[in-house]
Amino acid sequence: MSATNSSPTDARRLRGVLAPVLTPFHADLSPDARRLARFCRWLLAHGCAALAPFGTTSEANSLSVDEREGLLDAILEEGIPADHLLPGTGACSLTDAVRLTAQAVGRGCAGVLMLPPFYYKAVGEDGFFRFFAEVIERVGDARLKIYLYHFPPVAHVGFSANLVERLLHAYPRTIAGMKDSSGDFGNTKTMLHAFAGAGFDLFVGSERFLLAGMREGGAGCISATANVNAAAIDRLYRAWRSPEAEGLQAEVDAVRGAVEKVPLIPGLKTIVAHFAVDPAWVTVRPPLGDLTPAQRAALLADVAALKLALPDMRG
């Protein structure tokens, strides 16, 4: 499936299933760009419409700005198409956010996914508006498309409907949509009902909400579990109007439930390592920790029981 729809007015808009791509590390904890590029190619060949590297699942906030820039350059040089990329460029530092966003736009990426500056919790709406306004003005490129990353369970700050409205009013050609990882479908519906007519594309942050989101006018999902189950999630995305949709939703929910029994990022890396026959994939960067042997065994047993398969991962 194409990473974009066929709109003649904006061919770069994204739809479908996106993976916030896991970041592989060497034994010394440095990022492994070659392994990352190989995994990106596999994801695009197995159900992902596009990729969202440097998100939460990517351990992006454990990576330096130099590392994130270097990895983006590396996967582009390895042939990953820029118009299939939605890199995370959010940062608490204004200048870091500008630098990462300018790189992504300059390299032709379809857009950027931006967390709010989350360190200062007692900041009002005006502060968050000014931050995004400064990023947009300093990047100063009409090609920039920002997807707001709403993740209050982790960031502890987020985007109110009023803030989204202000940003859309001020920058209607730049604010393109949202990833809603709130876990609150009521919030998702509020955003969809308020802004769908403004060309605001909303992606749910978990496939658990994909069918409901599509029924309300959503654009798809950007889900951690797409790293290991994108083909099945894409089947649901394509068939959301069909009589089989409820059953497909239940199937992807079961896989999500199995992975959520353990810490999510090391759990996903364990599954990739198993199917790729590549033990290096289990490495996470501190402060994250490895699964225990018992957790790994239980997770892989659950995966086998669900008949999850990741074809063609070796080599």
Phi, psi and chi 1 to 4 in degrees:
 res  aa     phi    psi   chi1   chi2   chi3   chi4
   1 MET       -  144.5  140.7  173.1 -150.0      -
   2 SER   -68.3  149.1  169.9      -      -      -
   3 ALA   -73.4  -15.3      -      -      -      -
   4 THR  -129.0  160.4   57.1      -      -      -
   5 ASN   -82.2 -176.6   64.6   20.9      -      -
   6 SER  -100.0   18.6   58.0      -      -      -
   7 SER   -58.8  126.7  167.9      -      -      -
   8 PRO   -71.1  -18.3   25.4  -32.7      -      -
   9 THR   -87.2  -22.6   57.6      -      -      -
  10 ASP  -157.5   85.4 -167.9  -11.1      -      -
  11 ALA   -73.3   -4.8      -      -      -      -
  12 ARG   -92.9   -2.5  -68.6  157.3   53.8   88.4
  13 ARG   -70.9  139.9  -64.1 -165.4   85.5   93.4
  14 LEU   -95.2  148.9  -60.0  167.2      -      -
  15 ARG  -150.4  158.6  -61.9 -168.5   70.9   81.9
  16 GLY   104.7 -149.4      -      -      -      -
  17 VAL  -104.0  123.4  178.2      -      -      -
  18 LEU  -118.3  142.1  -77.9   68.8      -      -
  19 ALA  -103.8  129.0      -      -      -      -
  20 PRO   -78.2   97.6   25.9  -26.3      -      -
  21 VAL   -67.1  130.7 -173.8      -      -      -
  22 LEU   -58.1  142.5  -67.1  162.3      -      -
  23 THR  -101.9  117.0  -58.3      -      -      -
  24 PRO   -80.1  148.2   28.7  -31.0      -      -
  25 PHE  -126.0  149.5  -66.5  100.6      -      -
  26 HIS   -73.2  172.4  -66.2  -70.3      -      -
  27 ALA   -61.3  -27.9      -      -      -      -
  28 ASP   -85.7    7.6   65.9   -2.0      -      -
  29 LEU    76.2    9.4  -58.6 -179.3      -      -
  30 SER   -80.4  147.4   61.5      -      -      -
  31 PRO   -64.9  144.7  -18.2   30.7      -      -
  32 ASP  -105.3   93.8 -173.4  -25.7      -      -
  33 ALA   -66.5  -38.1      -      -      -      -
  34 ARG   -67.4  -43.7 -177.9  163.2  -64.8 -179.5
  35 ARG   -64.6  -36.7 -171.1  179.2  -91.3  108.7
  36 LEU   -63.1  -46.0  174.7   61.9      -      -
  37 ALA   -62.0  -40.8      -      -      -      -
  38 ARG   -62.6  -40.4 -172.7  163.9   62.0 -119.3
  39 PHE   -68.9  -38.6 -172.8   48.1      -      -
  40 CYS   -59.3  -43.7  -73.3      -      -      -
  41 ARG   -61.4  -41.6  -77.8 -166.8  -68.1  -88.5
  42 TRP   -63.5  -43.9 -176.2   87.2      -      -
  43 LEU   -62.2  -42.4  -72.2  167.8      -      -
  44 LEU   -67.5  -25.4  -70.9  171.8      -      -
  45 ALA   -87.1   -8.8      -      -      -      -
  46 HIS  -131.8   46.4  -69.3   85.5      -      -
  47 GLY   114.9  -15.3      -      -      -      -
  48 CYS   -86.8  129.1  -74.1      -      -      -
  49 ALA   -74.0  -32.4      -      -      -      -
  50 ALA  -160.3  177.9      -      -      -      -
  51 LEU  -129.1  146.2  -56.0  174.7      -      -
  52 ALA  -121.4   73.1      -      -      -      -
  53 PRO   -67.6  157.8   27.2  -33.7      -      -
  54 PHE    67.8   40.2  -39.1  127.4      -      -
  55 GLY  -102.4 -166.0      -      -      -      -
  56 THR   -59.2  -47.5  -57.7      -      -      -
  57 THR   -65.4  -22.4  -51.9      -      -      -
  58 SER   -80.8   -0.8  -43.6      -      -      -
  59 GLU    60.0   35.3  -59.4  172.8   69.4      -
  60 ALA   -61.7  -36.5      -      -      -      -
  61 ASN   -78.1    1.8  -76.1  -58.8      -      -
  62 SER  -102.4    4.2  -62.3      -      -      -
  63 LEU  -107.8  145.3  -62.6  170.4      -      -
  64 SER   -77.5  166.2   70.3      -      -      -
  65 VAL   -60.4  -43.2  172.4      -      -      -
  66 ASP   -60.0  -41.6  -74.1  -15.7      -      -
  67 GLU   -65.4  -42.2  -73.3  171.5  -29.3      -
  68 ARG   -65.9  -42.8  -71.1  160.4   74.0  172.0
  69 GLU   -61.6  -45.3  -76.1 -171.8  -34.2      -
  70 GLY   -63.8  -39.4      -      -      -      -
  71 LEU   -67.9  -40.4  -73.3  171.0      -      -
  72 LEU   -62.7  -46.6 -179.9   58.3      -      -
  73 ASP   -58.3  -41.6  -77.5  -20.8      -      -
  74 ALA   -65.3  -44.0      -      -      -      -
  75 ILE   -72.2  -30.6   62.0  176.2      -      -
  76 LEU   -66.8  -41.5  -70.2  168.6      -      -
  77 GLU   -67.3  -24.2  -71.8  162.2    9.9      -
  78 GLU   -84.5    4.0  -71.4  -76.7  -19.9      -
  79 GLY    98.9    5.7      -      -      -      -
  80 ILE   -70.3  123.5  -55.7  -55.8      -      -
  81 PRO   -68.6  131.7   19.2  -26.6      -      -
  82 ALA   -61.0  -34.7      -      -      -      -
  83 ASP   -76.6    3.6   63.5   -7.7      -      -
  84 HIS  -109.4   18.1  -74.2   57.1      -      -
  85 LEU  -122.9  135.7  -68.5  175.5      -      -
  86 LEU  -128.9   74.1 -177.8   68.9      -      -
  87 PRO   -69.9  146.0   23.4  -31.7      -      -
  88 GLY   -75.1  127.7      -      -      -      -
  89 THR  -127.6   10.8   63.2      -      -      -
  90 GLY   -68.1  147.2      -      -      -      -
  91 ALA  -160.5  154.8      -      -      -      -
  92 CYS   -74.3  -26.4  -71.6      -      -      -
  93 SER   -85.7  125.9  159.2      -      -      -
  94 LEU   -57.1  -46.9  174.3   64.5      -      -
  95 THR   -67.7  -33.8   50.8      -      -      -
  96 ASP   -65.4  -43.3  -73.1   -8.7      -      -
  97 ALA   -62.8  -41.0      -      -      -      -
  98 VAL   -63.9  -45.7  170.1      -      -      -
  99 ARG   -61.1  -47.3  178.5  175.8  157.1 -172.2
 100 LEU   -67.1  -40.1  -69.1  166.2      -      -
 101 THR   -68.4  -42.0  -58.6      -      -      -
 102 ALA   -62.2  -39.4      -      -      -      -
 103 GLN   -61.8  -46.7 -178.9 -151.5   17.4      -
 104 ALA   -62.1  -43.2      -      -      -      -
 105 VAL   -66.6  -44.2  176.7      -      -      -
 106 GLY   -62.1  -31.0      -      -      -      -
 107 ARG   -87.2    0.5  -64.2  -57.2  -58.8  -92.3
 108 GLY    88.6   19.7      -      -      -      -
 109 CYS   -66.0  153.8  -67.5      -      -      -
 110 ALA   -66.0  -26.4      -      -      -      -
 111 GLY   177.4 -173.4      -      -      -      -
 112 VAL  -132.6  151.8  -61.7      -      -      -
 113 LEU  -111.0  120.0 -175.9   63.6      -      -
 114 MET  -124.1  117.1  -72.1 -170.0   65.8      -
 115 LEU   -64.2  153.6  -79.8  166.5      -      -
 116 PRO   -72.2  159.5   28.3  -33.8      -      -
 117 PRO   -67.4  106.7   25.6  -32.8      -      -
 118 PHE   -98.9   -4.9   53.1   83.5      -      -
 119 TYR   -69.2  -45.0 -178.1   78.8      -      -
 120 TYR   -86.3  110.8  -62.1  103.7      -      -
 121 LYS   -84.6  -29.8  -56.5  -60.0 -170.5  -71.7
 122 ALA   -94.7   43.7      -      -      -      -
 123 VAL  -102.6  136.5  173.6      -      -      -
 124 GLY   -79.9  176.2      -      -      -      -
 125 GLU   -58.9  -36.2 -178.4 -178.2  -69.1      -
 126 ASP   -61.3  -37.3  -72.8  -13.3      -      -
 127 GLY   -65.1  -43.0      -      -      -      -
 128 PHE   -68.2  -38.2  -69.9  123.7      -      -
 129 PHE   -61.5  -46.2  178.4   86.1      -      -
 130 ARG   -61.5  -38.4  -73.2 -175.2   57.7 -144.8
 131 PHE   -60.3  -50.8 -176.7   90.1      -      -
 132 PHE   -67.9  -36.4  -80.9   87.0      -      -
 133 ALA   -61.7  -42.3      -      -      -      -
 134 GLU   -64.0  -42.8  -73.8  -73.6  -13.8      -
 135 VAL   -59.4  -48.8  170.3      -      -      -
 136 ILE   -62.1  -45.8  -67.0  164.9      -      -
 137 GLU   -68.0  -39.8  -61.8  -68.9  -14.0      -
 138 ARG   -72.3  -36.2  -67.9 -176.4 -173.4 -151.0
 139 VAL   -66.4  -43.9  171.5      -      -      -
 140 GLY    59.1   43.0      -      -      -      -
 141 ASP  -131.5  122.9 -166.5  -44.8      -      -
 142 ALA   -64.5  -16.2      -      -      -      -
 143 ARG   -77.4  -13.7  -64.5  173.0  -64.9  171.3
 144 LEU   -63.6  128.4  174.0   58.8      -      -
 145 LYS  -124.9  119.3  -58.4  -65.6 -178.8 -171.8
 146 ILE  -106.4  128.2  -67.4  177.4      -      -
 147 TYR  -106.5  120.1  -67.0   77.1      -      -
 148 LEU   -75.3  135.3  -52.6  171.2      -      -
 149 TYR  -105.5  104.0 -174.3    6.5      -      -
 150 HIS   -98.8  106.6 -178.4   63.8      -      -
 151 PHE  -142.6   58.3 -162.1   10.5      -      -
 152 PRO   -61.5  -26.2   15.2  -27.0      -      -
 153 PRO   -59.8  -27.0  -27.7   37.9      -      -
 154 VAL  -107.5  -48.9  170.7      -      -      -
 155 ALA   -74.1  -25.6      -      -      -      -
 156 HIS    67.8    4.2  -61.7  -72.5      -      -
 157 VAL  -135.9  161.7  -63.2      -      -      -
 158 GLY  -160.2 -159.3      -      -      -      -
 159 PHE  -115.9  114.9  -62.9   92.5      -      -
 160 SER   -75.4  161.3   66.2      -      -      -
 161 ALA   -59.7  -36.2      -      -      -      -
 162 ASN   -65.8  -39.9 -169.2   61.5      -      -
 163 LEU   -66.2  -42.9  176.2   55.9      -      -
 164 VAL   -59.4  -43.3  173.7      -      -      -
 165 GLU   -60.8  -43.1 -176.2  175.2   20.6      -
 166 ARG   -62.8  -43.8  -73.2 -179.3   63.9 -176.0
 167 LEU   -65.2  -42.7  -71.7  167.0      -      -
 168 LEU   -63.9  -39.5  -85.4  169.8      -      -
 169 HIS   -65.0  -40.9  179.3   74.5      -      -
 170 ALA   -78.5  -33.7      -      -      -      -
 171 TYR  -136.8   63.0  -58.5  102.9      -      -
 172 PRO   -64.5  -24.8   23.6  -34.2      -      -
 173 ARG   -89.9   -5.1  -63.5 -176.4  179.3  -84.6
 174 THR  -110.0  -42.4  -58.4      -      -      -
 175 ILE   -78.7  107.5  -57.0  -59.6      -      -
 176 ALA  -101.1  -22.9      -      -      -      -
 177 GLY   170.9 -159.4      -      -      -      -
 178 MET  -153.2  145.5  173.1 -179.6  -76.5      -
 179 LYS  -101.5  116.6  176.6 -173.5  177.7 -177.2
 180 ASP  -100.1  101.0 -176.2    1.9      -      -
 181 SER  -105.3   26.5  -67.9      -      -      -
 182 SER   -68.2  -25.5   65.2      -      -      -
 183 GLY    76.9    6.2      -      -      -      -
 184 ASP  -115.1  100.9  174.0    7.6      -      -
 185 PHE   -67.9  -20.9 -167.0   68.7      -      -
 186 GLY   -60.8  -40.4      -      -      -      -
 187 ASN   -65.2  -41.8 -178.3   76.6      -      -
 188 THR   -57.6  -47.4  -55.8      -      -      -
 189 LYS   -62.6  -40.4  -72.6  177.5   66.4  173.9
 190 THR   -58.6  -46.4  -65.3      -      -      -
 191 MET   -66.0  -42.7  -64.7  -66.9  178.4      -
 192 LEU   -63.7  -45.8  -77.5  167.6      -      -
 193 HIS   -67.9  -32.3  -66.4  175.4      -      -
 194 ALA   -78.6  -35.3      -      -      -      -
 195 PHE  -125.4   -0.1  -54.4  118.4      -      -
 196 ALA   -57.9  -37.7      -      -      -      -
 197 GLY   -70.6  -11.3      -      -      -      -
 198 ALA   -94.3   13.3      -      -      -      -
 199 GLY    71.5   32.1      -      -      -      -
 200 PHE  -101.5  110.9 -173.5   79.9      -      -
 201 ASP   -93.2  121.1  -66.2  -28.2      -      -
 202 LEU  -107.5  127.2 -167.8  141.5      -      -
 203 PHE  -107.6  129.6  -67.2   83.0      -      -
 204 VAL   -72.8  152.2  -65.9      -      -      -
 205 GLY   -90.9    0.7      -      -      -      -
 206 SER  -148.2  140.8  166.0      -      -      -
 207 GLU   -65.1  -12.7   67.4  -87.1   25.9      -
 208 ARG   -57.6  -28.2  -71.8 -170.7 -176.2  -82.5
 209 PHE  -105.0    9.5  -58.4  109.5      -      -
 210 LEU   -65.3  -49.7  178.6   55.1      -      -
 211 LEU   -62.4  -46.7  179.8   55.1      -      -
 212 ALA   -62.1  -39.4      -      -      -      -
 213 GLY   -65.8  -41.9      -      -      -      -
 214 MET   -63.8  -38.1  -64.8  -53.9  -63.1      -
 215 ARG   -66.0  -21.0  -72.4  171.7  172.2  169.6
 216 GLU   -99.2    3.3  -63.7  -71.4  -18.0      -
 217 GLY   102.2   19.0      -      -      -      -
 218 GLY   -71.8  170.4      -      -      -      -
 219 ALA  -101.3  -11.7      -      -      -      -
 220 GLY   143.0 -150.1      -      -      -      -
 221 CYS  -143.1  151.0   72.1      -      -      -
 222 ILE  -120.5   98.5  -56.0  174.1      -      -
 223 SER  -127.6  136.4  171.8      -      -      -
 224 ALA   -52.7  -41.2      -      -      -      -
 225 THR   -70.6  -11.9  -28.8      -      -      -
 226 ALA   -63.5  -16.7      -      -      -      -
 227 ASN   -63.1  -24.9  -79.3  -80.1      -      -
 228 VAL  -127.4   -7.3  -61.1      -      -      -
 229 ASN  -141.3   29.9 -158.8   31.6      -      -
 230 ALA   -63.4  -36.4      -      -      -      -
 231 ALA   -61.5  -44.1      -      -      -      -
 232 ALA   -69.1  -38.7      -      -      -      -
 233 ILE   -66.1  -38.2  -58.7  169.6      -      -
 234 ASP   -65.5  -36.1 -177.4   55.8      -      -
 235 ARG   -60.0  -41.6  -76.5 -165.7  -66.8  -86.2
 236 LEU   -64.4  -44.5  170.8   58.6      -      -
 237 TYR   -57.2  -44.7  169.0   76.2      -      -
 238 ARG   -70.6  -30.8  -67.8  169.3  179.3  -93.0
 239 ALA  -108.2   22.8      -      -      -      -
 240 TRP   -65.0  -21.1   70.1  -91.1      -      -
 241 ARG   -89.0   -5.7  -67.6 -174.8  179.2   90.8
 242 SER   -87.0  164.4   74.5      -      -      -
 243 PRO   -64.5  -19.3  -21.0   31.7      -      -
 244 GLU   -83.9   -4.3  -66.6   77.1   32.3      -
 245 ALA   -60.1  -43.4      -      -      -      -
 246 GLU   -62.4  -40.9  -64.2  -75.9   -5.3      -
 247 GLY   -66.3  -40.2      -      -      -      -
 248 LEU   -64.1  -37.9  -66.0  171.8      -      -
 249 GLN   -62.1  -43.2 -179.3   69.1   69.3      -
 250 ALA   -62.2  -36.9      -      -      -      -
 251 GLU   -66.4  -44.5  -69.6  174.1    7.7      -
 252 VAL   -71.7  -30.7  -61.0      -      -      -
 253 ASP   -61.7  -38.5  -73.0   -8.5      -      -
 254 ALA   -64.2  -41.8      -      -      -      -
 255 VAL   -65.9  -44.6  173.0      -      -      -
 256 ARG   -58.0  -43.1 -179.2   85.9 -173.8 -164.1
 257 GLY   -62.7  -38.2      -      -      -      -
 258 ALA   -65.2  -42.8      -      -      -      -
 259 VAL   -69.2  -34.3  177.6      -      -      -
 260 GLU   -74.3   -4.0  -73.3  179.0  -21.5      -
 261 LYS   -71.7  -17.6  -69.5  179.8 -177.4  177.8
 262 VAL  -125.1  166.9  -61.0      -      -      -
 263 PRO   -53.1  129.9  -29.2   37.0      -      -
 264 LEU   -63.5  -49.7 -172.8   62.3      -      -
 265 ILE   -68.2  -51.3  -64.1  169.3      -      -
 266 PRO   -63.4  -28.1   16.7  -27.6      -      -
 267 GLY   -65.2  -46.8      -      -      -      -
 268 LEU   -63.6  -40.0  -68.3  168.6      -      -
 269 LYS   -65.9  -33.3  -74.7 -170.6  162.8 -177.1
 270 THR   -63.6  -41.8  -67.5      -      -      -
 271 ILE   -65.5  -45.2  -65.3  170.8      -      -
 272 VAL   -61.6  -45.0  173.2      -      -      -
 273 ALA   -58.5  -40.1      -      -      -      -
 274 HIS   -64.8  -49.2  172.1   74.2      -      -
 275 PHE   -77.8  -27.5  -77.2   98.9      -      -
 276 ALA   -83.1   -8.9      -      -      -      -
 277 VAL    50.6   53.0 -166.6      -      -      -
 278 ASP  -141.7   87.1 -176.0   -1.9      -      -
 279 PRO   -59.0  -22.3  -21.1   31.3      -      -
 280 ALA   -61.6  -23.1      -      -      -      -
 281 TRP   -65.1  -19.0 -101.9  108.1      -      -
 282 VAL   -74.9  -11.5  -58.5      -      -      -
 283 THR   -67.1  127.4  -55.2      -      -      -
 284 VAL  -117.5  156.3  -68.1      -      -      -
 285 ARG   -93.1  131.8 -176.6  177.0  -89.3 -170.0
 286 PRO   -54.7  144.3  -24.2   34.1      -      -
 287 PRO   -86.1   -0.2   32.8  -37.6      -      -
 288 LEU   -66.3  154.3  -62.4 -175.9      -      -
 289 GLY  -125.4  163.0      -      -      -      -
 290 ASP   -73.1  157.9  -62.7  -25.6      -      -
 291 LEU   -69.1  153.1  -60.2 -173.0      -      -
 292 THR   -74.6  159.6   66.3      -      -      -
 293 PRO   -54.7  -38.5  -28.7   36.6      -      -
 294 ALA   -65.8  -41.0      -      -      -      -
 295 GLN   -63.7  -41.8  -73.9  174.4  -40.4      -
 296 ARG   -63.4  -44.9  -72.8 -177.8 -175.1  173.1
 297 ALA   -62.8  -42.8      -      -      -      -
 298 ALA   -66.5  -41.3      -      -      -      -
 299 LEU   -63.3  -47.4  173.2   59.9      -      -
 300 LEU   -67.7  -30.2  -66.8  175.6      -      -
 301 ALA   -66.5  -41.9      -      -      -      -
 302 ASP   -63.8  -42.3  -75.6  -15.3      -      -
 303 VAL   -61.7  -42.7  163.1      -      -      -
 304 ALA   -64.3  -40.8      -      -      -      -
 305 ALA   -62.9  -32.2      -      -      -      -
 306 LEU   -84.6   -1.8  -69.1  166.8      -      -
 307 LYS    59.5   32.9  -63.8 -177.1  170.4   54.7
 308 LEU   -68.7  134.9 -178.6   68.4      -      -
 309 ALA  -136.0  137.1      -      -      -      -
 310 LEU  -117.1   90.7  -81.3   62.7      -      -
 311 PRO   -71.8  154.4   27.9  -35.0      -      -
 312 ASP    62.5   30.0  -50.8  -39.0      -      -
 313 MET   -88.8  -17.6  -71.8 -153.3   76.7      -
 314 ARG   -73.1  150.2  -62.2 -170.3 -173.4 -160.6
 315 GLY    85.7      -      -      -      -      -
